C-alpha cells in the first residue's frame, strides 16, 4: 500500500469535541495506513534493540490502549488484563505467531469503533474514576491523541525501515 489513505479531515475551526475526535480518528487512520499492506514477516520484523517494537506489536498495544482507556476507564468494564500486565508489563506487544496482521487491524478498527460509541455517550466534562484517580472524558481523548500520535511516529520509522514507505 503506497498511496496515501483516505483519512478524516480535521477541522481548523469547529467545536472542541469535533476537533478532538477528528484528530484521534486521523491518527487512527494513519495507524491502519502505516500497518496495512505488509506481509506477516514484515509486520513482525525487528529493527530496534527492543524485539517488542514491531508493527504487529504496536497495533496490538494500541488496541489494548483503546479498550483500556475508553472501555475500562470511561465505560467501567472489568480490567481483564490487569493481572497479565502485572506479570508481564509488555504482554500486549507479544503477538502470537498465528495472529495475522489483518486480524490485528480488524480488531483495532472494531475497538476504535467501540471507543467512538463510548465517547459519543459522554460529555467531555463527564468525570470517571479508576483506581482512585479521576479523569474527565476530555482528558482521556487528549491522552489517546497523544498516545496514538506517538506510536504513529514509531510506525513511520518502522515502515520506512521495512519497505521504504514514507509520508505523514
C-alpha positions, 0 to 999 in steps of 0.5 A: 500500500503506497498511496496515501489513505483516505483519512478524516479531515480535521477541522481548523475551526469547529467545536472542541469535541469535533476537533478532538475526535477528528484528530484521534480518528486521523491518527487512527487512520494513519495507524491502519495506513502505516500497518496495512499492506505488509506481509506477516514477516514484515509486520513482525520484523525487528529493527530496534534493540527492543524485539517488542517494537514491531508493527504487529506489536504496536497495533496490538498495544494500541488496541489494548490502549483503546479498550483500556482507556475508553472501555475500562476507564470511561465505560467501567468494564472489568480490567481483564488484563490487569493481572497479565500486565502485572506479570508481564508489563509488555504482554500486549506487544507479544503477538502470537505467531498465528495472529495475522496482521489483518486480524490485528487491524480488524480488531483495532478498527472494531475497538476504535469503533467501540471507543467512538460509541463510548465517547459519543455517550459522554460529555467531555466534562463527564468525570470517571474514576479508576483506581482512585484517580479521576479523569474527565472524558476530555482528558482521556481523548487528549491522552489517546491523541497523544498516545496514538500520535506517538506510536504513529511516529514509531510506525513511520520509522518502522515502515520506512525501515521495512519497505521504504514507505514514507509520508505523514 
